[in-house]
Amino acid sequence: MADPINPGDDAAPGTPGTGEDVCRRCNGSGQIDGGECPICGGTGTVIEGIGGG
C-alpha cells in the first residue's frame, strides 16, 4: 500500500524531484497542542519539491 499524502506534502513519498523536510508547523515533533499535527499527519516531516527551474 502506498504511503498516505498529508496536507503539507507537495507529492507522494518517493516521487522524483522531491525530498523529505521537517514540518514547519510542528517543527518536526508531529504534535500541535497535544494532538497530531494537521499538516504532516503526525510524522514530523513533509514531502517537498526540490531544485528549481
mmCIF file as Biopython writes it, N, C-alpha, C and O atoms, coordinates in Angstrom:
data_model
#
loop_
_atom_site.group_PDB
_atom_site.id
_atom_site.type_symbol
_atom_site.label_atom_id
_atom_site.label_alt_id
_atom_site.label_comp_id
_atom_site.label_asym_id
_atom_site.label_entity_id
_atom_site.label_seq_id
_atom_site.pdbx_PDB_ins_code
_atom_site.Cartn_x
_atom_site.Cartn_y
_atom_site.Cartn_z
_atom_site.occupancy
_atom_site.B_iso_or_equiv
_atom_site.auth_seq_id
_atom_site.auth_asym_id
_atom_site.pdbx_PDB_model_num
ATOM 1   N N  . MET A ? 1  ? 0.849  -1.189 0.000   1.0 0.0 1  A 1 
ATOM 2   C CA . MET A ? 1  ? 0.000  0.000  0.000   1.0 0.0 1  A 1 
ATOM 3   C C  . MET A ? 1  ? 0.887  1.242  0.000   1.0 0.0 1  A 1 
ATOM 4   O O  . MET A ? 1  ? 1.912  1.267  0.681   1.0 0.0 1  A 1 
ATOM 5   N N  . ALA A ? 2  ? 0.514  2.251  -0.739  1.0 0.0 2  A 1 
ATOM 6   C CA . ALA A ? 2  ? 1.280  3.496  -0.859  1.0 0.0 2  A 1 
ATOM 7   C C  . ALA A ? 2  ? 1.182  4.305  0.429   1.0 0.0 2  A 1 
ATOM 8   O O  . ALA A ? 2  ? 0.190  4.232  1.154   1.0 0.0 2  A 1 
ATOM 9   N N  . ASP A ? 3  ? 2.237  5.079  0.697   1.0 0.0 3  A 1 
ATOM 10  C CA . ASP A ? 3  ? 2.224  5.963  1.858   1.0 0.0 3  A 1 
ATOM 11  C C  . ASP A ? 3  ? 1.176  7.045  1.631   1.0 0.0 3  A 1 
ATOM 12  O O  . ASP A ? 3  ? 0.998  7.513  0.506   1.0 0.0 3  A 1 
ATOM 13  N N  . PRO A ? 4  ? 0.477  7.447  2.699   1.0 0.0 4  A 1 
ATOM 14  C CA . PRO A ? 4  ? -0.539 8.499  2.534   1.0 0.0 4  A 1 
ATOM 15  C C  . PRO A ? 4  ? 0.104  9.850  2.260   1.0 0.0 4  A 1 
ATOM 16  O O  . PRO A ? 4  ? 1.234  10.117 2.669   1.0 0.0 4  A 1 
ATOM 17  N N  . ILE A ? 5  ? -0.635 10.686 1.566   1.0 0.0 5  A 1 
ATOM 18  C CA . ILE A ? 5  ? -0.203 12.057 1.315   1.0 0.0 5  A 1 
ATOM 19  C C  . ILE A ? 5  ? -0.880 12.937 2.359   1.0 0.0 5  A 1 
ATOM 20  O O  . ILE A ? 5  ? -2.104 12.931 2.494   1.0 0.0 5  A 1 
ATOM 21  N N  . ASN A ? 6  ? -0.069 13.692 3.093   1.0 0.0 6  A 1 
ATOM 22  C CA . ASN A ? 6  ? -0.593 14.590 4.114   1.0 0.0 6  A 1 
ATOM 23  C C  . ASN A ? 6  ? -0.818 15.972 3.522   1.0 0.0 6  A 1 
ATOM 24  O O  . ASN A ? 6  ? -0.257 16.276 2.469   1.0 0.0 6  A 1 
ATOM 25  N N  . PRO A ? 7  ? -1.627 16.829 4.165   1.0 0.0 7  A 1 
ATOM 26  C CA . PRO A ? 7  ? -1.914 18.153 3.619   1.0 0.0 7  A 1 
ATOM 27  C C  . PRO A ? 7  ? -0.677 18.992 3.305   1.0 0.0 7  A 1 
ATOM 28  O O  . PRO A ? 7  ? -0.712 19.799 2.377   1.0 0.0 7  A 1 
ATOM 29  N N  . GLY A ? 8  ? 0.397  18.825 4.042   1.0 0.0 8  A 1 
ATOM 30  C CA . GLY A ? 8  ? 1.605  19.615 3.819   1.0 0.0 8  A 1 
ATOM 31  C C  . GLY A ? 8  ? 2.525  19.060 2.743   1.0 0.0 8  A 1 
ATOM 32  O O  . GLY A ? 8  ? 3.524  19.692 2.400   1.0 0.0 8  A 1 
ATOM 33  N N  . ASP A ? 9  ? 2.201  17.874 2.198   1.0 0.0 9  A 1 
ATOM 34  C CA . ASP A ? 9  ? 3.041  17.259 1.178   1.0 0.0 9  A 1 
ATOM 35  C C  . ASP A ? 9  ? 2.765  17.855 -0.200  1.0 0.0 9  A 1 
ATOM 36  O O  . ASP A ? 9  ? 1.615  18.100 -0.565  1.0 0.0 9  A 1 
ATOM 37  N N  . ASP A ? 10 ? 3.850  18.088 -0.968  1.0 0.0 10 A 1 
ATOM 38  C CA . ASP A ? 10 ? 3.712  18.540 -2.349  1.0 0.0 10 A 1 
ATOM 39  C C  . ASP A ? 10 ? 3.427  17.358 -3.276  1.0 0.0 10 A 1 
ATOM 40  O O  . ASP A ? 10 ? 2.825  17.528 -4.336  1.0 0.0 10 A 1 
ATOM 41  N N  . ALA A ? 11 ? 3.861  16.161 -2.873  1.0 0.0 11 A 1 
ATOM 42  C CA . ALA A ? 11 ? 3.712  14.966 -3.703  1.0 0.0 11 A 1 
ATOM 43  C C  . ALA A ? 11 ? 3.805  13.738 -2.815  1.0 0.0 11 A 1 
ATOM 44  O O  . ALA A ? 11 ? 4.100  13.847 -1.625  1.0 0.0 11 A 1 
ATOM 45  N N  . ALA A ? 12 ? 3.557  12.579 -3.386  1.0 0.0 12 A 1 
ATOM 46  C CA . ALA A ? 12 ? 3.665  11.322 -2.656  1.0 0.0 12 A 1 
ATOM 47  C C  . ALA A ? 12 ? 5.134  11.018 -2.357  1.0 0.0 12 A 1 
ATOM 48  O O  . ALA A ? 12 ? 6.012  11.376 -3.142  1.0 0.0 12 A 1 
ATOM 49  N N  . PRO A ? 13 ? 5.405  10.361 -1.229  1.0 0.0 13 A 1 
ATOM 50  C CA . PRO A ? 13 ? 6.783  9.968  -0.927  1.0 0.0 13 A 1 
ATOM 51  C C  . PRO A ? 13 ? 7.393  9.149  -2.063  1.0 0.0 13 A 1 
ATOM 52  O O  . PRO A ? 13 ? 6.735  8.282  -2.637  1.0 0.0 13 A 1 
ATOM 53  N N  . GLY A ? 14 ? 8.657  9.432  -2.380  1.0 0.0 14 A 1 
ATOM 54  C CA . GLY A ? 14 ? 9.357  8.703  -3.430  1.0 0.0 14 A 1 
ATOM 55  C C  . GLY A ? 14 ? 9.198  9.291  -4.817  1.0 0.0 14 A 1 
ATOM 56  O O  . GLY A ? 14 ? 9.800  8.790  -5.767  1.0 0.0 14 A 1 
ATOM 57  N N  . THR A ? 15 ? 8.398  10.346 -4.958  1.0 0.0 15 A 1 
ATOM 58  C CA . THR A ? 15 ? 8.216  10.982 -6.252  1.0 0.0 15 A 1 
ATOM 59  C C  . THR A ? 15 ? 9.532  11.635 -6.684  1.0 0.0 15 A 1 
ATOM 60  O O  . THR A ? 15 ? 10.125 12.382 -5.906  1.0 0.0 15 A 1 
ATOM 61  N N  . PRO A ? 16 ? 9.997  11.369 -7.903  1.0 0.0 16 A 1 
ATOM 62  C CA . PRO A ? 16 ? 11.237 12.010 -8.368  1.0 0.0 16 A 1 
ATOM 63  C C  . PRO A ? 16 ? 11.146 13.533 -8.274  1.0 0.0 16 A 1 
ATOM 64  O O  . PRO A ? 16 ? 10.104 14.121 -8.563  1.0 0.0 16 A 1 
ATOM 65  N N  . GLY A ? 17 ? 12.241 14.159 -7.871  1.0 0.0 17 A 1 
ATOM 66  C CA . GLY A ? 17 ? 12.280 15.611 -7.754  1.0 0.0 17 A 1 
ATOM 67  C C  . GLY A ? 17 ? 11.740 16.128 -6.435  1.0 0.0 17 A 1 
ATOM 68  O O  . GLY A ? 17 ? 11.519 17.329 -6.283  1.0 0.0 17 A 1 
ATOM 69  N N  . THR A ? 18 ? 11.523 15.221 -5.464  1.0 0.0 18 A 1 
ATOM 70  C CA . THR A ? 18 ? 11.046 15.633 -4.152  1.0 0.0 18 A 1 
ATOM 71  C C  . THR A ? 18 ? 11.976 15.112 -3.070  1.0 0.0 18 A 1 
ATOM 72  O O  . THR A ? 18 ? 12.801 14.232 -3.314  1.0 0.0 18 A 1 
ATOM 73  N N  . GLY A ? 19 ? 11.835 15.661 -1.885  1.0 0.0 19 A 1 
ATOM 74  C CA . GLY A ? 19 ? 12.607 15.218 -0.740  1.0 0.0 19 A 1 
ATOM 75  C C  . GLY A ? 19 ? 11.850 15.482 0.543   1.0 0.0 19 A 1 
ATOM 76  O O  . GLY A ? 19 ? 10.878 16.236 0.566   1.0 0.0 19 A 1 
ATOM 77  N N  . GLU A ? 20 ? 12.305 14.856 1.602   1.0 0.0 20 A 1 
ATOM 78  C CA . GLU A ? 20 ? 11.673 14.992 2.904   1.0 0.0 20 A 1 
ATOM 79  C C  . GLU A ? 20 ? 12.262 16.199 3.632   1.0 0.0 20 A 1 
ATOM 80  O O  . GLU A ? 20 ? 13.468 16.437 3.573   1.0 0.0 20 A 1 
ATOM 81  N N  . ASP A ? 21 ? 11.405 16.959 4.319   1.0 0.0 21 A 1 
ATOM 82  C CA . ASP A ? 21 ? 11.849 18.117 5.086   1.0 0.0 21 A 1 
ATOM 83  C C  . ASP A ? 21 ? 11.076 18.139 6.401   1.0 0.0 21 A 1 
ATOM 84  O O  . ASP A ? 21 ? 10.013 17.527 6.514   1.0 0.0 21 A 1 
ATOM 85  N N  . VAL A ? 22 ? 11.603 18.831 7.375   1.0 0.0 22 A 1 
ATOM 86  C CA . VAL A ? 22 ? 10.947 18.978 8.673   1.0 0.0 22 A 1 
ATOM 87  C C  . VAL A ? 22 ? 9.696  19.842 8.507   1.0 0.0 22 A 1 
ATOM 88  O O  . VAL A ? 22 ? 9.730  20.877 7.842   1.0 0.0 22 A 1 
ATOM 89  N N  . CYS A ? 23 ? 8.615  19.414 9.107   1.0 0.0 23 A 1 
ATOM 90  C CA . CYS A ? 23 ? 7.368  20.176 9.076   1.0 0.0 23 A 1 
ATOM 91  C C  . CYS A ? 23 ? 7.576  21.503 9.794   1.0 0.0 23 A 1 
ATOM 92  O O  . CYS A ? 23 ? 8.027  21.529 10.939  1.0 0.0 23 A 1 
ATOM 93  N N  . ARG A ? 24 ? 7.251  22.595 9.127   1.0 0.0 24 A 1 
ATOM 94  C CA . ARG A ? 24 ? 7.432  23.929 9.709   1.0 0.0 24 A 1 
ATOM 95  C C  . ARG A ? 24 ? 6.386  24.248 10.771  1.0 0.0 24 A 1 
ATOM 96  O O  . ARG A ? 24 ? 6.634  25.065 11.657  1.0 0.0 24 A 1 
ATOM 97  N N  . ARG A ? 25 ? 5.243  23.623 10.692  1.0 0.0 25 A 1 
ATOM 98  C CA . ARG A ? 25 ? 4.161  23.915 11.641  1.0 0.0 25 A 1 
ATOM 99  C C  . ARG A ? 25 ? 4.474  23.367 13.031  1.0 0.0 25 A 1 
ATOM 100 O O  . ARG A ? 25 ? 4.296  24.065 14.030  1.0 0.0 25 A 1 
ATOM 101 N N  . CYS A ? 26 ? 4.942  22.111 13.097  1.0 0.0 26 A 1 
ATOM 102 C CA . CYS A ? 26 ? 5.203  21.490 14.399  1.0 0.0 26 A 1 
ATOM 103 C C  . CYS A ? 26 ? 6.698  21.371 14.707  1.0 0.0 26 A 1 
ATOM 104 O O  . CYS A ? 26 ? 7.079  20.818 15.739  1.0 0.0 26 A 1 
ATOM 105 N N  . ASN A ? 27 ? 7.541  21.888 13.816  1.0 0.0 27 A 1 
ATOM 106 C CA . ASN A ? 27 ? 8.998  21.823 13.973  1.0 0.0 27 A 1 
ATOM 107 C C  . ASN A ? 27 ? 9.521  20.399 14.114  1.0 0.0 27 A 1 
ATOM 108 O O  . ASN A ? 27 ? 10.508 20.156 14.809  1.0 0.0 27 A 1 
ATOM 109 N N  . GLY A ? 28 ? 8.849  19.460 13.450  1.0 0.0 28 A 1 
ATOM 110 C CA . GLY A ? 28 ? 9.313  18.083 13.431  1.0 0.0 28 A 1 
ATOM 111 C C  . GLY A ? 28 ? 8.833  17.213 14.573  1.0 0.0 28 A 1 
ATOM 112 O O  . GLY A ? 28 ? 9.195  16.039 14.639  1.0 0.0 28 A 1 
ATOM 113 N N  . SER A ? 29 ? 8.030  17.752 15.472  1.0 0.0 29 A 1 
ATOM 114 C CA . SER A ? 29 ? 7.557  16.959 16.619  1.0 0.0 29 A 1 
ATOM 115 C C  . SER A ? 29 ? 6.372  16.067 16.253  1.0 0.0 29 A 1 
ATOM 116 O O  . SER A ? 29 ? 6.152  15.037 16.890  1.0 0.0 29 A 1 
ATOM 117 N N  . GLY A ? 30 ? 5.611  16.456 15.234  1.0 0.0 30 A 1 
ATOM 118 C CA . GLY A ? 30 ? 4.408  15.702 14.868  1.0 0.0 30 A 1 
ATOM 119 C C  . GLY A ? 30 ? 3.209  16.037 15.737  1.0 0.0 30 A 1 
ATOM 120 O O  . GLY A ? 30 ? 2.123  15.494 15.533  1.0 0.0 30 A 1 
ATOM 121 N N  . GLN A ? 31 ? 3.398  16.935 16.714  1.0 0.0 31 A 1 
ATOM 122 C CA . GLN A ? 31 ? 2.327  17.269 17.649  1.0 0.0 31 A 1 
ATOM 123 C C  . GLN A ? 31 ? 2.088  18.786 17.692  1.0 0.0 31 A 1 
ATOM 124 O O  . GLN A ? 31 ? 3.029  19.577 17.628  1.0 0.0 31 A 1 
ATOM 125 N N  . ILE A ? 32 ? 0.823  19.167 17.801  1.0 0.0 32 A 1 
ATOM 126 C CA . ILE A ? 32 ? 0.420  20.563 17.984  1.0 0.0 32 A 1 
ATOM 127 C C  . ILE A ? 32 ? -0.617 20.567 19.107  1.0 0.0 32 A 1 
ATOM 128 O O  . ILE A ? 32 ? -1.628 19.870 19.020  1.0 0.0 32 A 1 
ATOM 129 N N  . ASP A ? 33 ? -0.376 21.329 20.134  1.0 0.0 33 A 1 
ATOM 130 C CA . ASP A ? 33 ? -1.321 21.461 21.256  1.0 0.0 33 A 1 
ATOM 131 C C  . ASP A ? 33 ? -1.792 20.108 21.782  1.0 0.0 33 A 1 
ATOM 132 O O  . ASP A ? 33 ? -2.973 19.932 22.078  1.0 0.0 33 A 1 
ATOM 133 N N  . GLY A ? 34 ? -0.871 19.154 21.898  1.0 0.0 34 A 1 
ATOM 134 C CA . GLY A ? 34 ? -1.195 17.845 22.454  1.0 0.0 34 A 1 
ATOM 135 C C  . GLY A ? 34 ? -1.878 16.891 21.494  1.0 0.0 34 A 1 
ATOM 136 O O  . GLY A ? 34 ? -2.254 15.788 21.891  1.0 0.0 34 A 1 
ATOM 137 N N  . GLY A ? 35 ? -2.046 17.284 20.249  1.0 0.0 35 A 1 
ATOM 138 C CA . GLY A ? 35 ? -2.665 16.420 19.252  1.0 0.0 35 A 1 
ATOM 139 C C  . GLY A ? 35 ? -1.798 16.296 18.021  1.0 0.0 35 A 1 
ATOM 140 O O  . GLY A ? 35 ? -0.767 16.958 17.902  1.0 0.0 35 A 1 
ATOM 141 N N  . GLU A ? 36 ? -2.220 15.447 17.110  1.0 0.0 36 A 1 
ATOM 142 C CA . GLU A ? 36 ? -1.483 15.224 15.864  1.0 0.0 36 A 1 
ATOM 143 C C  . GLU A ? 36 ? -1.464 16.482 15.005  1.0 0.0 36 A 1 
ATOM 144 O O  . GLU A ? 36 ? -2.494 17.133 14.828  1.0 0.0 36 A 1 
ATOM 145 N N  . CYS A ? 37 ? -0.292 16.824 14.469  1.0 0.0 37 A 1 
ATOM 146 C CA . CYS A ? 37 ? -0.169 17.979 13.580  1.0 0.0 37 A 1 
ATOM 147 C C  . CYS A ? 37 ? -0.997 17.742 12.319  1.0 0.0 37 A 1 
ATOM 148 O O  . CYS A ? 37 ? -0.844 16.708 11.669  1.0 0.0 37 A 1 
ATOM 149 N N  . PRO A ? 38 ? -1.871 18.684 11.963  1.0 0.0 38 A 1 
ATOM 150 C CA . PRO A ? 38 ? -2.714 18.503 10.782  1.0 0.0 38 A 1 
ATOM 151 C C  . PRO A ? 38 ? -1.954 18.658 9.463   1.0 0.0 38 A 1 
ATOM 152 O O  . PRO A ? 38 ? -2.452 18.238 8.419   1.0 0.0 38 A 1 
ATOM 153 N N  . ILE A ? 39 ? -0.775 19.246 9.492   1.0 0.0 39 A 1 
ATOM 154 C CA . ILE A ? 39 ? -0.023 19.471 8.265   1.0 0.0 39 A 1 
ATOM 155 C C  . ILE A ? 39 ? 0.764  18.227 7.857   1.0 0.0 39 A 1 
ATOM 156 O O  . ILE A ? 39 ? 0.735  17.823 6.695   1.0 0.0 39 A 1 
ATOM 157 N N  . CYS A ? 40 ? 1.468  17.622 8.815   1.0 0.0 40 A 1 
ATOM 158 C CA . CYS A ? 40 ? 2.305  16.456 8.496   1.0 0.0 40 A 1 
ATOM 159 C C  . CYS A ? 40 ? 1.651  15.134 8.870   1.0 0.0 40 A 1 
ATOM 160 O O  . CYS A ? 40 ? 2.225  14.074 8.625   1.0 0.0 40 A 1 
ATOM 161 N N  . GLY A ? 41 ? 0.471  15.178 9.454   1.0 0.0 41 A 1 
ATOM 162 C CA . GLY A ? 41 ? -0.209 13.953 9.836   1.0 0.0 41 A 1 
ATOM 163 C C  . GLY A ? 41 ? 0.469  13.230 10.986  1.0 0.0 41 A 1 
ATOM 164 O O  . GLY A ? 41 ? 0.291  12.023 11.150  1.0 0.0 41 A 1 
ATOM 165 N N  . GLY A ? 42 ? 1.246  13.953 11.784  1.0 0.0 42 A 1 
ATOM 166 C CA . GLY A ? 42 ? 1.908  13.369 12.942  1.0 0.0 42 A 1 
ATOM 167 C C  . GLY A ? 42 ? 3.264  12.766 12.653  1.0 0.0 42 A 1 
ATOM 168 O O  . GLY A ? 42 ? 3.887  12.194 13.548  1.0 0.0 42 A 1 
ATOM 169 N N  . THR A ? 43 ? 3.738  12.880 11.417  1.0 0.0 43 A 1 
ATOM 170 C CA . THR A ? 43 ? 5.031  12.291 11.061  1.0 0.0 43 A 1 
ATOM 171 C C  . THR A ? 43 ? 6.201  13.205 11.405  1.0 0.0 43 A 1 
ATOM 172 O O  . THR A ? 43 ? 7.317  12.728 11.606  1.0 0.0 43 A 1 
ATOM 173 N N  . GLY A ? 44 ? 5.961  14.510 11.474  1.0 0.0 44 A 1 
ATOM 174 C CA . GLY A ? 44 ? 7.034  15.470 11.728  1.0 0.0 44 A 1 
ATOM 175 C C  . GLY A ? 44 ? 7.779  15.880 10.471  1.0 0.0 44 A 1 
ATOM 176 O O  . GLY A ? 44 ? 8.667  16.731 10.520  1.0 0.0 44 A 1 
ATOM 177 N N  . THR A ? 45 ? 7.419  15.274 9.337   1.0 0.0 45 A 1 
ATOM 178 C CA . THR A ? 45 ? 8.071  15.614 8.072   1.0 0.0 45 A 1 
ATOM 179 C C  . THR A ? 45 ? 7.033  15.816 6.972   1.0 0.0 45 A 1 
ATOM 180 O O  . THR A ? 45 ? 5.915  15.306 7.052   1.0 0.0 45 A 1 
ATOM 181 N N  . VAL A ? 46 ? 7.422  16.566 5.947   1.0 0.0 46 A 1 
ATOM 182 C CA . VAL A ? 46 ? 6.601  16.768 4.766   1.0 0.0 46 A 1 
ATOM 183 C C  . VAL A ? 46 ? 7.449  16.471 3.532   1.0 0.0 46 A 1 
ATOM 184 O O  . VAL A ? 46 ? 8.677  16.532 3.590   1.0 0.0 46 A 1 
ATOM 185 N N  . ILE A ? 47 ? 6.808  16.157 2.439   1.0 0.0 47 A 1 
ATOM 186 C CA . ILE A ? 47 ? 7.486  15.913 1.155   1.0 0.0 47 A 1 
ATOM 187 C C  . ILE A ? 47 ? 7.383  17.185 0.330   1.0 0.0 47 A 1 
ATOM 188 O O  . ILE A ? 47 ? 6.285  17.675 0.065   1.0 0.0 47 A 1 
ATOM 189 N N  . GLU A ? 48 ? 8.543  17.724 -0.077  1.0 0.0 48 A 1 
ATOM 190 C CA . GLU A ? 48 ? 8.566  18.984 -0.831  1.0 0.0 48 A 1 
ATOM 191 C C  . GLU A ? 48 ? 9.334  18.817 -2.127  1.0 0.0 48 A 1 
ATOM 192 O O  . GLU A ? 48 ? 10.233 17.982 -2.234  1.0 0.0 48 A 1 
ATOM 193 N N  . GLY A ? 49 ? 8.966  19.624 -3.108  1.0 0.0 49 A 1 
ATOM 194 C CA . GLY A ? 49 ? 9.703  19.660 -4.353  1.0 0.0 49 A 1 
ATOM 195 C C  . GLY A ? 49 ? 11.088 20.241 -4.110  1.0 0.0 49 A 1 
ATOM 196 O O  . GLY A ? 49 ? 11.243 21.172 -3.320  1.0 0.0 49 A 1 
ATOM 197 N N  . ILE A ? 50 ? 12.094 19.698 -4.785  1.0 0.0 50 A 1 
ATOM 198 C CA . ILE A ? 50 ? 13.451 20.209 -4.646  1.0 0.0 50 A 1 
ATOM 199 C C  . ILE A ? 50 ? 13.927 20.728 -6.003  1.0 0.0 50 A 1 
ATOM 200 O O  . ILE A ? 50 ? 13.346 20.424 -7.044  1.0 0.0 50 A 1 
ATOM 201 N N  . GLY A ? 51 ? 14.962 21.491 -5.961  1.0 0.0 51 A 1 
ATOM 202 C CA . GLY A ? 51 ? 15.505 22.043 -7.202  1.0 0.0 51 A 1 
ATOM 203 C C  . GLY A ? 51 ? 14.810 23.335 -7.552  1.0 0.0 51 A 1 
ATOM 204 O O  . GLY A ? 51 ? 14.251 24.003 -6.682  1.0 0.0 51 A 1 
ATOM 205 N N  . GLY A ? 52 ? 14.843 23.673 -8.766  1.0 0.0 52 A 1 
ATOM 206 C CA . GLY A ? 52 ? 14.215 24.903 -9.226  1.0 0.0 52 A 1 
ATOM 207 C C  . GLY A ? 52 ? 14.037 24.848 -10.721 1.0 0.0 52 A 1 
ATOM 208 O O  . GLY A ? 52 ? 14.212 23.818 -11.371 1.0 0.0 52 A 1 
ATOM 209 N N  . GLY A ? 53 ? 13.695 25.958 -11.211 1.0 0.0 53 A 1 
ATOM 210 C CA . GLY A ? 53 ? 13.601 25.923 -12.645 1.0 0.0 53 A 1 
ATOM 211 C C  . GLY A ? 53 ? 12.500 26.664 -13.133 1.0 0.0 53 A 1 
ATOM 212 O O  . GLY A ? 53 ? 12.287 26.728 -14.344 1.0 0.0 53 A 1 
#
